[in-house]
């Protein structure tokens, strides 16, 4: 996966972008199917 790194002086835009990325990473689906190994792989 290729991530572009860019610079902006608009703090509200930066925070919004950060929230969007973090929310996607932390979103959990199919929780009943998860086990310790699945969770550990997801953390990596």
QUIGI-V85966 format. One record per residue. RES is the residue in one letter. NEAR is the number of other C-alpha atoms within 10 Angstrom. D_LAST is the distance of its C-alpha to the last C-alpha in Angstrom with 1 decimal. Layout:
# QUIGI-V85966
res: {RES & RES}
near: {NEAR & NEAR}
d_last: {D_LAST & D_LAST}
This chain:
# QUIGI-V85966
res: {X & X & X & X & X & X & X & X & X & X & X & X & X & X & X & X & X & X & X & X & X & X & X & X & X & X & X & X & X & X & X & X & X & X & X & X & X & X & X & X & X & X & X & X}
near: {3 & 4 & 5 & 5 & 5 & 6 & 6 & 8 & 7 & 8 & 9 & 10 & 11 & 14 & 11 & 10 & 11 & 11 & 12 & 11 & 11 & 10 & 10 & 9 & 11 & 10 & 7 & 11 & 8 & 6 & 8 & 6 & 7 & 11 & 9 & 8 & 9 & 10 & 12 & 9 & 8 & 11 & 9 & 5}
d_last: {14.6 & 17.1 & 17.2 & 20.6 & 21.2 & 24.4 & 26.5 & 28.5 & 30.7 & 30.6 & 28.5 & 28.7 & 27.4 & 24.4 & 23.6 & 24.0 & 21.7 & 19.0 & 19.6 & 19.4 & 16.0 & 14.5 & 16.3 & 14.9 & 11.3 & 12.4 & 14.8 & 14.7 & 16.9 & 18.4 & 17.6 & 20.1 & 18.3 & 15.1 & 14.7 & 12.7 & 10.9 & 10.2 & 8.9 & 6.6 & 5.3 & 5.4 & 3.8 & 0.0}
